[in-house]
Amino acid sequence: MERNGQTESYLIINRVEVLDGAGCSACGREFSAEPAGEKTLVLSLGNNERTYFFCGGCGDNIVGRAESEHAKKRYIWDWAVPLRAPRQSSQPIAEAA
């Protein structure tokens, strides 16, 4: 997600992964910028464990259509949380009198 020309990064909680400019691999929608984040479906493919991330709506659709148990084992629900650099105040903090 971009804000003021900067790409937002997301922390994937259980996989402990950081994605820069991440969006849903199906619909392209960017993940939530809210501090609480959002539910994310993660797909792992191949021997090198290539991963794809899906928003909650697309994830529900994908899981609902997966027919084989083998295919379902490649998907796991996770949580995407936006990472933000701490804001630094350019003004000094006033001392209590």
Secondary structure, DSSP 8 states (H G I E B T S, - for coil): -EETTEE-EEEETTTTEEEET-B-TTT--B---STT-EEEEEEEETTTTEEEEEEHHHHHHHHHH--SHHHHTTEEEEEEEEE------SS------
